């Protein structure tokens, strides 16, 4: 078999894996969007102060951005075409999914603010809950993988220097 054909098949498989990852993420984000949308029809939502409803609307917008970013790799793959899969397409698609995590984390944190405010009517508790949510998600989705990546690269460098 020709090397370019093998590489193309490997790239095609990698792109399909990225699309499958997006397919796994998407239902959860869509369910979150549905719950966010339903909240405005609740009687208690109308009683919220304007800053709390604004937090909810901005959170809703953040989730829409996350949905768009998660769905883009599949559309990109279909429009550009499987025959044109490339390392650049894979890198961009992977980047889009990683980028979706930032607005998703912000949207979840803003929703946490709204939920805590509705249940406690306490602004300090609501802010603390939102910040804690953002901190936890940022640590797990950004800091931890970045740390592990640096650690793995450092270990590889040490192994190469030992040779």
Buried (B, 14 or more C-beta within 10 A) or exposed (E): EEEEEEEBEEBBEBBBEBBEBBEEBBEEBBEBBEEBEEBEEEEEBEEBEEEBBEBBBBBBBBBBBBBEBBBBBBEBBEEBEEEEBEEEBBEBBBEBBEBBBBBBBBBBBBBBBBBBBBEEEEBEBBEBBBEEBBEEBBEEBBEEEEEEEEEEEEEEEEEEEEE
